C-alpha cells in the first residue's frame, strides 16, 4: 500500500510524462492547507510566464484555503494569461487529486477563457 506522499509522487510522475515534450505552456498547481498557488510556465519549463496565488494582497481578504479562494485564483490566472496572449495550456495538477480546490481552480480558469 502506498503512503500519501508515494501516491502523490506516482500521480505526479505519470502526469508529467504525458505532458512532457508538448508544445503547450503548462498550468502548474500547488496547494497547501492554507494557500493555493498557480503558475503558467513555458513549454520547456524554464520560464514562469504568469502566476497567481492567495498570498497576493488582492486575494488575501477572507479565507485563503477554501474552494472560493481557489476559484478566484483560477479567474485571476486566466485573466493574466489571456492578457499575455496564452490561450491553450496543459493542466499539471502536481499529483493532487482532481477534486476540491484543484477542481474549483481548473473550472474557474476554463470559464474565464483558458483552454485545456
C-alpha positions as CSV (number, residue, x, y, z in Angstrom):
1,X,0.0,0.0,0.0
2,X,1.2,3.5,-0.9
3,X,1.6,6.2,1.6
4,X,0.1,9.6,0.8
5,X,3.4,11.0,-0.4
6,X,4.2,8.0,-2.5
7,X,0.8,8.0,-4.1
8,X,1.1,11.7,-4.9
9,X,4.6,11.3,-6.4
10,X,3.3,8.4,-8.5
11,X,0.4,10.5,-9.9
12,X,2.8,13.5,-10.4
13,X,5.3,11.4,-12.4
14,X,2.6,9.9,-14.6
15,X,1.0,13.3,-15.4
16,X,4.4,14.9,-16.2
17,X,5.4,12.1,-18.5
18,X,2.2,12.7,-20.5
19,X,2.7,16.5,-20.7
20,X,6.4,16.3,-21.4
21,X,7.5,17.1,-24.9
22,X,4.4,19.1,-25.7
23,X,4.3,22.5,-27.4
24,X,1.9,24.0,-24.9
25,X,2.6,26.0,-21.8
26,X,1.9,24.3,-18.5
27,X,-0.5,25.4,-15.8
28,X,1.0,24.1,-12.6
29,X,-0.9,24.0,-9.3
30,X,0.5,23.7,-5.8
31,X,-1.6,23.6,-2.7
32,X,-1.0,23.8,1.0
33,X,-3.6,23.7,3.8
34,X,-3.6,27.5,3.9
35,X,-2.9,28.7,0.4
36,X,-3.2,27.7,-3.3
37,X,-0.7,28.7,-5.9
38,X,-0.9,28.6,-9.7
39,X,1.6,29.5,-12.4
40,X,1.9,29.1,-16.1
41,X,5.4,28.0,-17.3
42,X,6.8,27.9,-20.8
43,X,6.6,24.7,-22.8
44,X,10.3,24.0,-22.0
45,X,9.6,24.7,-18.3
46,X,12.4,27.2,-17.8
47,X,10.4,30.4,-17.5
48,X,7.4,31.4,-15.4
49,X,5.1,33.4,-17.7
50,X,2.1,34.2,-15.4
51,X,1.4,33.5,-11.7
52,X,-1.3,34.0,-9.1
53,X,-1.9,32.8,-5.6
54,X,-3.9,33.5,-2.4
55,X,-0.8,35.1,-0.9
56,X,-1.3,38.2,-3.1
57,X,-2.9,41.1,-1.3
58,X,-5.8,41.3,-3.7
59,X,-6.9,37.8,-2.8
60,X,-6.0,37.8,0.9
61,X,-9.2,39.2,2.2
62,X,-11.2,36.4,3.9
63,X,-10.3,32.8,3.9
64,X,-7.5,31.6,1.6
65,X,-7.7,27.8,2.0
66,X,-11.1,27.0,0.6
67,X,-12.8,26.5,-2.8
68,X,-14.0,30.1,-3.2
69,X,-10.4,31.3,-2.9
70,X,-9.2,28.7,-5.4
71,X,-11.8,29.8,-7.9
72,X,-10.7,33.4,-7.5
73,X,-7.1,32.3,-8.2
74,X,-8.3,30.4,-11.3
75,X,-10.1,33.5,-12.6
76,X,-7.1,35.7,-11.9
77,X,-4.6,33.4,-13.6
78,X,-6.9,33.0,-16.7
79,X,-7.3,36.8,-17.0
80,X,-3.5,37.3,-16.7
81,X,-2.8,34.5,-19.2
82,X,-5.3,35.8,-21.8
83,X,-3.8,39.3,-21.5
84,X,-0.3,37.8,-22.0
85,X,-1.6,36.0,-25.2
86,X,-1.8,32.5,-23.7
87,X,-5.0,30.6,-24.5
88,X,-4.1,26.9,-24.5
89,X,-2.3,25.2,-21.7
90,X,-1.7,21.7,-20.3
91,X,-3.0,21.3,-16.8
92,X,-0.5,20.0,-14.3
93,X,-2.2,19.3,-11.0
94,X,1.0,18.4,-9.3
95,X,-0.1,14.9,-8.3
96,X,-3.1,16.2,-6.4
97,X,-6.4,14.5,-7.0
98,X,-8.7,16.4,-9.3
99,X,-11.4,17.4,-6.8
100,X,-12.0,20.1,-4.2
101,X,-9.8,23.2,-4.5
102,X,-7.9,21.9,-7.6
103,X,-11.1,21.3,-9.5
104,X,-12.5,24.7,-8.5
105,X,-9.4,26.4,-9.8
106,X,-9.5,24.5,-13.1
107,X,-13.2,25.1,-13.6
108,X,-13.0,28.8,-13.0
109,X,-9.9,29.1,-15.3
110,X,-11.8,27.3,-18.0
111,X,-14.8,29.6,-17.6
112,X,-12.5,32.7,-17.7
113,X,-11.1,31.7,-21.1
114,X,-8.3,29.2,-20.8
115,X,-8.5,26.0,-22.8
116,X,-7.0,22.7,-21.6
